[in-house]
Amino acid sequence: MRGTGRPASSTKVLLAKAGTISPYLEKEKIYSQGAAAHAIFYIQKGMVMLTVQLKHRRPAVVAVLGPGNFFNELCLLDHSRCCMSTATAITSSLILAIEKEEMIRILRRKNEVSTFFLSSLLSSIMRSREDLVDVLVNSSEQRLARALLRLAHLGTKGRRRARIPRISQQVLAGMIGTTRPRANFFMNRFRKRGFIGYNGGLELHSSLHTVLLRH
């Protein structure tokens, strides 16, 4: 949900030259769990949902990522030959695919792309640890508020409001491990309190941070 900041223009050029950019429609699959893991992906525009499905269980949302995020990074490991999740565009998106061998070649050259990728990877590790703490100590309402703030890159300092594409409440529920009616209840409460609004998208206000301060 959180990116690593905007890459420099030279980094963008190097990334674009290394792979192929493809458009994806809303709800279109980018790859499926179990498919051959031959490429790493980078979101130029839009939002992508990663889900994992175990036998006889509903798919679980493990991440929702926006522009500036890599995904399917595990393909770079020698023993990882299959995609560990299913990636689906949840808005119209532009996705850059870089073949595994090409990405490894770029990283070995230790240029600005490798630096940017390392920063992204460290952010992903930090995000995973924060998610674990979130599940262990926070309520469903707090987890939803935090997920929305992440998607909007709305920190405690700087911008007071930001807009993101509207996301289905089923996806939001999956992100925080609750039911759709429960997610709907929290979203309505956020709206009534002026934390969010709907105007051609989902507008978030920095006041949503107050939800995270409750114990």
GROMACS elastic network, one bead per residue, 0.5 to 0.9 nm:
[ bonds ]
;  ai    aj funct       b0    kb
    1    47     6  0.89108   500
    1    63     6  0.68201   500
    1    64     6  0.52919   500
    1    66     6  0.59494   500
    1    69     6  0.81024   500
    1   127     6  0.81917   500
    1   147     6  0.73380   500
    1   148     6  0.86748   500
    1   149     6  0.89848   500
    1   150     6  0.54901   500
    1   151     6  0.50464   500
    1   152     6  0.83908   500
    1   153     6  0.82408   500
    2     5     6  0.86463   500
    2    64     6  0.89287   500
    2    65     6  0.69036   500
    2    66     6  0.71086   500
    2    67     6  0.87714   500
    2    68     6  0.83849   500
    2    69     6  0.75788   500
    2   123     6  0.77908   500
    2   124     6  0.81544   500
    2   127     6  0.76726   500
    2   150     6  0.54472   500
    2   151     6  0.63098   500
    2   152     6  0.82617   500
    2   153     6  0.64295   500
    3     6     6  0.80249   500
    3    65     6  0.77676   500
    3    66     6  0.68917   500
    3    67     6  0.68062   500
    3    68     6  0.51513   500
    3    69     6  0.52921   500
    3    70     6  0.87192   500
    3   120     6  0.70364   500
    3   123     6  0.75162   500
    3   124     6  0.84956   500
    3   150     6  0.88215   500
    3   151     6  0.88867   500
    3   153     6  0.79062   500
    4     7     6  0.81333   500
    4    68     6  0.64791   500
    4    69     6  0.72132   500
    4   116     6  0.79960   500
    4   119     6  0.65624   500
    4   120     6  0.54222   500
    4   121     6  0.89439   500
    4   123     6  0.66365   500
    4   124     6  0.89723   500
    5    68     6  0.67763   500
    5   120     6  0.88385   500
    6     9     6  0.88212   500
    6    67     6  0.85895   500
    6    68     6  0.64475   500
    7    10     6  0.80536   500
    7    11     6  0.59176   500
    7    12     6  0.63760   500
    7    68     6  0.75831   500
    7   113     6  0.87031   500
    7   116     6  0.70319   500
    8    11     6  0.51802   500
    8    12     6  0.64010   500
    8    13     6  0.88262   500
    8   112     6  0.86464   500
    9    12     6  0.50157   500
    9    13     6  0.63111   500
    9    14     6  0.87676   500
   10    13     6  0.50885   500
   10    14     6  0.62882   500
   10    15     6  0.86375   500
   10   112     6  0.81620   500
   10   113     6  0.88916   500
   11    14     6  0.51361   500
   11    15     6  0.61227   500
   11    16     6  0.85441   500
   11   111     6  0.88576   500
   11   112     6  0.61413   500
   11   113     6  0.56402   500
   11   116     6  0.79249   500
   12    15     6  0.51462   500
   12    16     6  0.60734   500
   12    17     6  0.85750   500
   12   113     6  0.83978   500
   13    16     6  0.51441   500
   13    17     6  0.61471   500
   13    18     6  0.86198   500
   14    17     6  0.52150   500
   14    18     6  0.62491   500
   14   112     6  0.87678   500
   14   113     6  0.71653   500
   15    18     6  0.51575   500
   15    19     6  0.67016   500
   15    42     6  0.87820   500
   15    96     6  0.80776   500
   15    98     6  0.80994   500
   15   113     6  0.71195   500
   16    19     6  0.56724   500
   16    20     6  0.69523   500
   16    21     6  0.73447   500
   16    96     6  0.71378   500
   16    98     6  0.87584   500
   17    20     6  0.77861   500
   18    97     6  0.85110   500
   18    98     6  0.61357   500
   18    99     6  0.82202   500
   18   102     6  0.68466   500
   18   103     6  0.75781   500
   18   106     6  0.83082   500
   19    96     6  0.62199   500
   19    97     6  0.53323   500
   19    99     6  0.68842   500
   19   102     6  0.81829   500
   19   103     6  0.88138   500
   20    95     6  0.81747   500
   20    96     6  0.54723   500
   20    97     6  0.53148   500
   20    98     6  0.66512   500
   20    99     6  0.89879   500
   21    44     6  0.86437   500
   21    94     6  0.65419   500
   21    95     6  0.55215   500
   21    97     6  0.63462   500
   21    98     6  0.89663   500
   22    93     6  0.83085   500
   22    94     6  0.57029   500
   22    95     6  0.54052   500
   22    96     6  0.63987   500
   22    97     6  0.77834   500
   23    92     6  0.73740   500
   23    93     6  0.57023   500
   23    95     6  0.63462   500
   23    96     6  0.89233   500
   24    27     6  0.82863   500
   24    28     6  0.60315   500
   24    29     6  0.79257   500
   24    30     6  0.75652   500
   24    46     6  0.89855   500
   24    88     6  0.88198   500
   24    89     6  0.64748   500
   24    91     6  0.81425   500
   24    92     6  0.57236   500
   24    93     6  0.51306   500
   24    94     6  0.63014   500
   24    95     6  0.74434   500
   25    28     6  0.53485   500
   25    29     6  0.86834   500
   25    89     6  0.66740   500
   25    90     6  0.79228   500
   25    91     6  0.65929   500
   25    93     6  0.65200   500
   26    29     6  0.88294   500
   26    88     6  0.80964   500
   26    89     6  0.54407   500
   26    93     6  0.75734   500
   27    88     6  0.59217   500
   27    89     6  0.52604   500
   27    90     6  0.51847   500
   27    91     6  0.70850   500
   27    92     6  0.84041   500
   28    87     6  0.87700   500
   28    88     6  0.56568   500
   28    89     6  0.55057   500
   28    90     6  0.76220   500
   28    91     6  0.88685   500
   28    92     6  0.87530   500
   29    32     6  0.70356   500
   29    86     6  0.74923   500
   29    87     6  0.59466   500
   29    89     6  0.63400   500
   30    48     6  0.88433   500
   30    86     6  0.76586   500
   30    87     6  0.53559   500
   30    88     6  0.55354   500
   30    89     6  0.69977   500
   30    95     6  0.87217   500
   31    34     6  0.88741   500
   31    35     6  0.69007   500
   31    36     6  0.89873   500
   31    37     6  0.89909   500
   31    83     6  0.77943   500
   31    85     6  0.82492   500
   31    86     6  0.57645   500
   31    87     6  0.54829   500
   31    88     6  0.73563   500
   32    35     6  0.56172   500
   32    36     6  0.89289   500
   32    83     6  0.69659   500
   32    84     6  0.84852   500
   32    85     6  0.65685   500
   32    87     6  0.64498   500
   32    88     6  0.85035   500
   33    36     6  0.87832   500
   33    51     6  0.83190   500
   33    52     6  0.71567   500
   33    53     6  0.79920   500
   33    82     6  0.73997   500
   33    83     6  0.51300   500
   33    84     6  0.54295   500
   33    87     6  0.79688   500
   34    37     6  0.81818   500
   34    81     6  0.87203   500
   34    82     6  0.50716   500
   34    83     6  0.50996   500
   34    84     6  0.63581   500
   34    85     6  0.73952   500
   34    86     6  0.82429   500
   35    38     6  0.89567   500
   35    81     6  0.84150   500
   35    82     6  0.53783   500
   35    83     6  0.54652   500
   35    84     6  0.84536   500
   35    86     6  0.88799   500
   36    39     6  0.88613   500
   36    75     6  0.89704   500
   36    81     6  0.59084   500
   36    83     6  0.61933   500
   37    40     6  0.81311   500
   37    72     6  0.77025   500
   37    74     6  0.83087   500
   37    75     6  0.53628   500
   37    76     6  0.87546   500
   37    80     6  0.72623   500
   37    81     6  0.52068   500
   37    83     6  0.50094   500
   37    84     6  0.85437   500
   37   100     6  0.83410   500
   38    75     6  0.64252   500
   38    76     6  0.85462   500
   38    81     6  0.75115   500
   38    82     6  0.81930   500
   38    83     6  0.86580   500
   38    98     6  0.86573   500
   38    99     6  0.59982   500
   38   100     6  0.55824   500
   38   101     6  0.84579   500
   39    72     6  0.73845   500
   39    73     6  0.83167   500
   39    75     6  0.66159   500
   39    76     6  0.82190   500
   39    97     6  0.61361   500
   39    98     6  0.53453   500
   39   101     6  0.83049   500
   39   102     6  0.89167   500
   39   103     6  0.82438   500
   40    70     6  0.71337   500
   40    71     6  0.62401   500
   40    72     6  0.52514   500
   40    73     6  0.56425   500
   40    74     6  0.82093   500
   40    75     6  0.67030   500
   40    76     6  0.77688   500
   40    96     6  0.83780   500
   40    97     6  0.58731   500
   40    98     6  0.53661   500
   40    99     6  0.63862   500
   40   100     6  0.63144   500
   40   103     6  0.75796   500
   41    69     6  0.83815   500
   41    70     6  0.54982   500
   41    71     6  0.53045   500
   41    72     6  0.63684   500
   41    73     6  0.77663   500
   41    95     6  0.66183   500
   41    96     6  0.55501   500
   41    98     6  0.62353   500
   41    99     6  0.87331   500
   42    67     6  0.78745   500
   42    68     6  0.68373   500
   42    69     6  0.57641   500
   42    71     6  0.64247   500
   42    94     6  0.87702   500
   42    95     6  0.57888   500
   42    96     6  0.50329   500
   42    97     6  0.65552   500
   42    98     6  0.81338   500
   43    46     6  0.69425   500
   43    47     6  0.74635   500
   43    48     6  0.78748   500
   43    65     6  0.80345   500
   43    66     6  0.65448   500
   43    68     6  0.57018   500
   43    69     6  0.56365   500
   43    70     6  0.64784   500
   43    71     6  0.82667   500
   43    93     6  0.75505   500
   43    94     6  0.63848   500
   43    96     6  0.63477   500
   44    66     6  0.82765   500
   44    67     6  0.51655   500
   44    68     6  0.63190   500
   44    69     6  0.82058   500
   44    93     6  0.74959   500
   44    94     6  0.54304   500
   44    95     6  0.57443   500
   44    96     6  0.68412   500
   45    66     6  0.73107   500
   45    67     6  0.52339   500
   45    68     6  0.82265   500
   45    92     6  0.78804   500
   45    93     6  0.50801   500
   45    95     6  0.70217   500
   46    65     6  0.86239   500
   46    66     6  0.60762   500
   46    67     6  0.62410   500
   46    89     6  0.74860   500
   46    90     6  0.76975   500
   46    91     6  0.55926   500
   46    92     6  0.57197   500
   46    94     6  0.64798   500
   46    95     6  0.83210   500
   46   165     6  0.85061   500
   47    64     6  0.69339   500
   47    65     6  0.55886   500
   47    67     6  0.68697   500
   47    88     6  0.86112   500
   47    89     6  0.59330   500
   47    90     6  0.56789   500
   47    91     6  0.56506   500
   47    92     6  0.76125   500
   47    93     6  0.64340   500
   47   165     6  0.85651   500
   48    63     6  0.81969   500
   48    64     6  0.56544   500
   48    65     6  0.52104   500
   48    66     6  0.64943   500
   48    87     6  0.65001   500
   48    88     6  0.55351   500
   48    90     6  0.56076   500
   48    91     6  0.74832   500
   48    93     6  0.79230   500
   49    61     6  0.70501   500
   49    62     6  0.78201   500
   49    63     6  0.58590   500
   49    65     6  0.63897   500
   49    86     6  0.80126   500
   49    87     6  0.56764   500
   49    88     6  0.52466   500
   49    89     6  0.62666   500
   49    90     6  0.64464   500
   49   171     6  0.83681   500
   50    60     6  0.84708   500
   50    61     6  0.59586   500
   50    62     6  0.56869   500
   50    63     6  0.51707   500
   50    64     6  0.62800   500
   50    65     6  0.81009   500
   50    71     6  0.87736   500
   50    85     6  0.60687   500
   50    86     6  0.55179   500
   50    88     6  0.65568   500
   50    89     6  0.89898   500
   51    59     6  0.58803   500
   51    60     6  0.52803   500
   51    62     6  0.54908   500
   51    63     6  0.71856   500
   51    64     6  0.89852   500
   51    84     6  0.89570   500
   51    85     6  0.54671   500
   51    86     6  0.52046   500
   51    87     6  0.66434   500
   51    88     6  0.82102   500
   52    58     6  0.86901   500
   52    59     6  0.53869   500
   52    60     6  0.52822   500
   52    61     6  0.66211   500
   52    62     6  0.68821   500
   52    84     6  0.72313   500
   52    86     6  0.63493   500
   53    56     6  0.83293   500
   53    57     6  0.64827   500
   53    58     6  0.62176   500
   53    60     6  0.61708   500
   53    61     6  0.89479   500
   53    85     6  0.76943   500
   53    86     6  0.84065   500
   54    57     6  0.55066   500
   54    58     6  0.74020   500
   54    59     6  0.71548   500
   54    60     6  0.85675   500
   55    58     6  0.84059   500
   57    60     6  0.85365   500
   59   174     6  0.85704   500
   60   174     6  0.62919   500
   60   175     6  0.79642   500
   60   177     6  0.80401   500
   61    64     6  0.76510   500
   61   171     6  0.75044   500
   61   172     6  0.89444   500
   61   173     6  0.88184   500
   61   174     6  0.51613   500
   61   175     6  0.53308   500
   61   176     6  0.82792   500
   61   177     6  0.81196   500
   62    85     6  0.85844   500
   62   174     6  0.82118   500
   62   175     6  0.67545   500
   63   175     6  0.68863   500
   64    90     6  0.88280   500
   64   147     6  0.89026   500
   64   151     6  0.79101   500
   64   171     6  0.88636   500
   64   175     6  0.74754   500
   65    68     6  0.84756   500
   65    69     6  0.63316   500
   65    70     6  0.84507   500
   65    71     6  0.84357   500
   65   151     6  0.74800   500
   66    69     6  0.61467   500
   66   151     6  0.69129   500
   66   152     6  0.89294   500
   67    70     6  0.87482   500
   68   120     6  0.82942   500
   69   120     6  0.68490   500
   69   124     6  0.87436   500
   70    73     6  0.69272   500
   70   117     6  0.78787   500
   70   120     6  0.71447   500
   70   121     6  0.81160   500
   71    74     6  0.82646   500
   71    87     6  0.87188   500
   72    75     6  0.60201   500
   72    76     6  0.84650   500
   72    83     6  0.69410   500
   72    84     6  0.78976   500
   72    85     6  0.81980   500
   72    87     6  0.87698   500
   73    76     6  0.60052   500
   73    77     6  0.81993   500
   73   121     6  0.83549   500
   74    77     6  0.55822   500
   74    78     6  0.88628   500
   74    80     6  0.62700   500
   74    81     6  0.87517   500
   74    83     6  0.80311   500
   74    84     6  0.82075   500
   75    78     6  0.75340   500
   75    79     6  0.83596   500
   75    80     6  0.54792   500
   75    81     6  0.64809   500
   75    82     6  0.74705   500
   75    83     6  0.73265   500
   75   100     6  0.67850   500
   76    79     6  0.87245   500
   76    80     6  0.73471   500
   76   100     6  0.60879   500
   76   101     6  0.82918   500
   76   103     6  0.81201   500
   76   104     6  0.71885   500
   77    80     6  0.53768   500
   77    81     6  0.81802   500
   78    81     6  0.74074   500
   80    83     6  0.77291   500
   80    84     6  0.85366   500
   82    85     6  0.89201   500
   83    86     6  0.73599   500
   89    92     6  0.67238   500
   89    93     6  0.64395   500
   90    93     6  0.80635   500
   90   167     6  0.74104   500
   90   168     6  0.87343   500
   90   171     6  0.88702   500
   91   165     6  0.73002   500
   91   166     6  0.86363   500
   91   167     6  0.82435   500
   98   101     6  0.84460   500
   98   102     6  0.66267   500
   98   103     6  0.61863   500
   99   102     6  0.53441   500
   99   103     6  0.62162   500
   99   104     6  0.87138   500
  100   103     6  0.52009   500
  100   104     6  0.62168   500
  100   105     6  0.86584   500
  101   104     6  0.51891   500
  101   105     6  0.62304   500
  101   106     6  0.87598   500
  102   105     6  0.50602   500
  102   106     6  0.62884   500
  102   107     6  0.87228   500
  103   106     6  0.51033   500
  103   107     6  0.61975   500
  103   108     6  0.86702   500
  104   107     6  0.51367   500
  104   108     6  0.62241   500
  104   109     6  0.88390   500
  105   108     6  0.53045   500
  105   109     6  0.66528   500
  106   109     6  0.53538   500
  106   110     6  0.71460   500
  106   111     6  0.74414   500
  106   113     6  0.72496   500
  106   114     6  0.68806   500
  107   110     6  0.54673   500
  107   111     6  0.72050   500
  107   113     6  0.70538   500
  107   115     6  0.83407   500
  107   117     6  0.82421   500
  108   111     6  0.82452   500
  108   114     6  0.77105   500
  109   114     6  0.76885   500
  110   113     6  0.74760   500
  110   114     6  0.53644   500
  110   115     6  0.70312   500
  111   114     6  0.55064   500
  111   115     6  0.66239   500
  111   116     6  0.88739   500
  112   116     6  0.60732   500
  112   117     6  0.84762   500
  113   116     6  0.50357   500
  113   117     6  0.59880   500
  113   118     6  0.84987   500
  114   117     6  0.50017   500
  114   118     6  0.60627   500
  114   119     6  0.85737   500
  115   118     6  0.51759   500
  115   119     6  0.62964   500
  115   120     6  0.86840   500
  116   119     6  0.51163   500
  116   120     6  0.62314   500
  116   121     6  0.86646   500
  117   121     6  0.60943   500
  117   122     6  0.86240   500
  118   121     6  0.50043   500
  118   122     6  0.61737   500
  118   123     6  0.85396   500
  119   122     6  0.52378   500
  119   123     6  0.62047   500
  119   124     6  0.86528   500
  120   123     6  0.50734   500
  120   124     6  0.62014   500
  120   125     6  0.87808   500
  121   124     6  0.50121   500
  121   125     6  0.63613   500
  121   126     6  0.87006   500
  122   125     6  0.51018   500
  122   126     6  0.62277   500
  122   127     6  0.85299   500
  123   126     6  0.50309   500
  123   127     6  0.60043   500
  123   128     6  0.86116   500
  124   128     6  0.62218   500
  124   129     6  0.87525   500
  125   128     6  0.51634   500
  125   129     6  0.64224   500
  125   130     6  0.87087   500
  126   129     6  0.52017   500
  126   130     6  0.61829   500
  126   131     6  0.85818   500
  127   130     6  0.50717   500
  127   131     6  0.60802   500
  127   132     6  0.86901   500
  128   131     6  0.50440   500
  128   132     6  0.63552   500
  128   133     6  0.88340   500
  129   132     6  0.51451   500
  129   133     6  0.64160   500
  129   134     6  0.85530   500
  130   133     6  0.51379   500
  130   134     6  0.59858   500
  130   135     6  0.86892   500
  131   135     6  0.62414   500
  131   136     6  0.86617   500
  131   143     6  0.86987   500
  132   135     6  0.52797   500
  132   136     6  0.63262   500
  132   137     6  0.87845   500
  133   136     6  0.50860   500
  133   137     6  0.60515   500
  133   138     6  0.77902   500
  134   137     6  0.56055   500
  134   138     6  0.52471   500
  134   139     6  0.81571   500
  134   142     6  0.83189   500
  134   143     6  0.63853   500
  134   146     6  0.87293   500
  135   138     6  0.60056   500
  135   139     6  0.77707   500
  135   140     6  0.83011   500
  135   143     6  0.74582   500
  135   176     6  0.79621   500
  135   177     6  0.86347   500
  136   139     6  0.87412   500
  138   141     6  0.80167   500
  138   142     6  0.58752   500
  138   143     6  0.63032   500
  138   212     6  0.83607   500
  138   215     6  0.83194   500
  139   142     6  0.51907   500
  139   143     6  0.62044   500
  139   144     6  0.86678   500
  140   143     6  0.50232   500
  140   144     6  0.61857   500
  140   145     6  0.86783   500
  140   176     6  0.64777   500
  140   177     6  0.77215   500
  140   178     6  0.70604   500
  140   182     6  0.86113   500
  140   183     6  0.83610   500
  140   186     6  0.87015   500
  141   144     6  0.51919   500
  141   145     6  0.63027   500
  141   146     6  0.86831   500
  141   176     6  0.87473   500
  141   182     6  0.89064   500
  141   183     6  0.80086   500
  141   186     6  0.61859   500
  141   187     6  0.88956   500
  141   211     6  0.76943   500
  141   212     6  0.86996   500
  142   145     6  0.50855   500
  142   146     6  0.61268   500
  142   147     6  0.85330   500
  142   211     6  0.59650   500
  142   212     6  0.54371   500
  142   213     6  0.86765   500
  142   214     6  0.82684   500
  143   146     6  0.51393   500
  143   147     6  0.60770   500
  143   148     6  0.86624   500
  143   175     6  0.86368   500
  143   176     6  0.59357   500
  143   212     6  0.82185   500
  144   147     6  0.50489   500
  144   148     6  0.62086   500
  144   149     6  0.86227   500
  144   172     6  0.73487   500
  144   173     6  0.81392   500
  144   175     6  0.78633   500
  144   176     6  0.61483   500
  144   183     6  0.77360   500
  144   186     6  0.79468   500
  144   187     6  0.85671   500
  145   148     6  0.52667   500
  145   149     6  0.62316   500
  145   150     6  0.86574   500
  145   186     6  0.88921   500
  145   190     6  0.86184   500
  145   208     6  0.65307   500
  145   209     6  0.73366   500
  145   211     6  0.67471   500
  145   212     6  0.71225   500
  146   149     6  0.51319   500
  146   150     6  0.61651   500
  146   151     6  0.86825   500
  146   208     6  0.85069   500
  146   209     6  0.77652   500
  146   211     6  0.85885   500
  146   212     6  0.71249   500
  147   150     6  0.51653   500
  147   151     6  0.62923   500
  147   152     6  0.87987   500
  147   172     6  0.83723   500
  147   175     6  0.76265   500
  147   176     6  0.78011   500
  148   151     6  0.51377   500
  148   152     6  0.63594   500
  148   153     6  0.86190   500
  148   154     6  0.86652   500
  148   164     6  0.89128   500
  148   172     6  0.87375   500
  148   204     6  0.77789   500
  148   208     6  0.89232   500
  149   152     6  0.52082   500
  149   153     6  0.60286   500
  149   154     6  0.52585   500
  149   155     6  0.72783   500
  149   162     6  0.89565   500
  149   204     6  0.74850   500
  149   205     6  0.87921   500
  149   206     6  0.80868   500
  149   208     6  0.76859   500
  149   209     6  0.78753   500
  150   154     6  0.65005   500
  150   155     6  0.80413   500
  151   154     6  0.78341   500
  151   164     6  0.72598   500
  152   155     6  0.86781   500
  152   161     6  0.85657   500
  152   162     6  0.59093   500
  152   163     6  0.64807   500
  152   164     6  0.60360   500
  152   203     6  0.87437   500
  152   204     6  0.74049   500
  153   162     6  0.79024   500
  154   157     6  0.79944   500
  154   158     6  0.79012   500
  154   159     6  0.65169   500
  154   160     6  0.74316   500
  154   161     6  0.70659   500
  154   162     6  0.66989   500
  154   204     6  0.81431   500
  154   205     6  0.82240   500
  154   206     6  0.67103   500
  155   158     6  0.67586   500
  155   159     6  0.73183   500
  155   160     6  0.84926   500
  155   206     6  0.75319   500
  155   209     6  0.86383   500
  156   159     6  0.82507   500
  156   160     6  0.84162   500
  156   206     6  0.69543   500
  156   209     6  0.72877   500
  157   160     6  0.78443   500
  157   206     6  0.86726   500
  159   162     6  0.72038   500
  159   205     6  0.88307   500
  159   206     6  0.75412   500
  160   204     6  0.84053   500
  160   205     6  0.58357   500
  160   207     6  0.79303   500
  161   203     6  0.69401   500
  161   204     6  0.54044   500
  161   206     6  0.57235   500
  161   207     6  0.87684   500
  162   202     6  0.84006   500
  162   203     6  0.57140   500
  162   204     6  0.53532   500
  162   205     6  0.67556   500
  162   206     6  0.83602   500
  163   166     6  0.89586   500
  163   199     6  0.89152   500
  163   201     6  0.64837   500
  163   202     6  0.55065   500
  163   204     6  0.60728   500
  163   205     6  0.89411   500
  164   167     6  0.84344   500
  164   201     6  0.59603   500
  164   202     6  0.52971   500
  164   203     6  0.64900   500
  164   204     6  0.79983   500
  165   200     6  0.79416   500
  165   202     6  0.58311   500
  165   203     6  0.86334   500
  166   198     6  0.82217   500
  166   200     6  0.80981   500
  166   202     6  0.51517   500
  166   203     6  0.88753   500
  167   170     6  0.83455   500
  167   171     6  0.67468   500
  167   172     6  0.69860   500
  167   201     6  0.87065   500
  167   202     6  0.80601   500
  168   171     6  0.53692   500
  168   172     6  0.64943   500
  168   173     6  0.87347   500
  169   173     6  0.59551   500
  169   174     6  0.84605   500
  169   179     6  0.89313   500
  169   180     6  0.57768   500
  169   181     6  0.82477   500
  169   183     6  0.62674   500
  169   184     6  0.63930   500
  169   187     6  0.86079   500
  170   173     6  0.50817   500
  170   174     6  0.62411   500
  170   175     6  0.87086   500
  170   179     6  0.75190   500
  170   180     6  0.51090   500
  170   181     6  0.87030   500
  170   183     6  0.78788   500
  170   184     6  0.89211   500
  171   174     6  0.50265   500
  171   175     6  0.62259   500
  171   176     6  0.89793   500
  171   180     6  0.82288   500
  172   175     6  0.50908   500
  172   176     6  0.67082   500
  172   177     6  0.86431   500
  172   178     6  0.86004   500
  172   180     6  0.76775   500
  172   183     6  0.67172   500
  172   184     6  0.89964   500
  173   176     6  0.55313   500
  173   177     6  0.59062   500
  173   178     6  0.50214   500
  173   179     6  0.54022   500
  173   180     6  0.52314   500
  173   181     6  0.84043   500
  173   182     6  0.75367   500
  173   183     6  0.54078   500
  173   184     6  0.84623   500
  174   177     6  0.50839   500
  174   178     6  0.63680   500
  174   179     6  0.74644   500
  174   180     6  0.80821   500
  175   178     6  0.80311   500
  176   179     6  0.89338   500
  176   183     6  0.87124   500
  178   181     6  0.86150   500
  178   182     6  0.66028   500
  178   183     6  0.69904   500
  179   182     6  0.52294   500
  179   183     6  0.63182   500
  179   184     6  0.86722   500
  180   183     6  0.50311   500
  180   184     6  0.60779   500
  180   185     6  0.85945   500
  181   185     6  0.61713   500
  181   186     6  0.88028   500
  182   185     6  0.50460   500
  182   186     6  0.64640   500
  182   187     6  0.87176   500
  183   186     6  0.52306   500
  183   187     6  0.61581   500
  183   188     6  0.86266   500
  184   187     6  0.51034   500
  184   188     6  0.61317   500
  184   189     6  0.85558   500
  185   188     6  0.53189   500
  185   189     6  0.62881   500
  185   190     6  0.87606   500
  186   190     6  0.61379   500
  186   191     6  0.86094   500
  187   190     6  0.50314   500
  187   191     6  0.61924   500
  187   192     6  0.86800   500
  187   196     6  0.80227   500
  188   191     6  0.50501   500
  188   192     6  0.61939   500
  188   193     6  0.86526   500
  188   196     6  0.89779   500
  189   192     6  0.51491   500
  189   193     6  0.62627   500
  189   194     6  0.86987   500
  189   195     6  0.86522   500
  190   193     6  0.52412   500
  190   194     6  0.63216   500
  190   195     6  0.51055   500
  190   196     6  0.58739   500
  190   197     6  0.85481   500
  190   208     6  0.76607   500
  191   194     6  0.51201   500
  191   195     6  0.57310   500
  191   197     6  0.58754   500
  191   198     6  0.85507   500
  192   195     6  0.76294   500
  192   196     6  0.82300   500
  192   197     6  0.89612   500
  193   196     6  0.79238   500
  194   197     6  0.70455   500
  194   204     6  0.89348   500
  194   205     6  0.77048   500
  194   207     6  0.81472   500
  194   208     6  0.84937   500
  195   203     6  0.85439   500
  195   204     6  0.62090   500
  195   205     6  0.52398   500
  195   206     6  0.73994   500
  195   207     6  0.58377   500
  195   208     6  0.50437   500
  195   209     6  0.87810   500
  196   202     6  0.69888   500
  196   203     6  0.54809   500
  196   205     6  0.59494   500
  196   207     6  0.89744   500
  196   208     6  0.76620   500
  197   201     6  0.83156   500
  197   202     6  0.59989   500
  197   203     6  0.50189   500
  197   204     6  0.66283   500
  197   205     6  0.83688   500
  198   201     6  0.56573   500
  198   203     6  0.59811   500
  198   204     6  0.89417   500
  199   202     6  0.65518   500
  199   203     6  0.69433   500
  200   203     6  0.86518   500
  204   207     6  0.84338   500
  204   208     6  0.73868   500
  205   208     6  0.59490   500
  205   209     6  0.84971   500
  206   209     6  0.59544   500
  206   210     6  0.84211   500
  207   210     6  0.57999   500
  207   211     6  0.82008   500
  208   211     6  0.58363   500
  208   212     6  0.77521   500
  209   212     6  0.54011   500
  209   213     6  0.69992   500
  210   213     6  0.52380   500
  210   214     6  0.71127   500
  211   214     6  0.58112   500
  212   215     6  0.81589   500
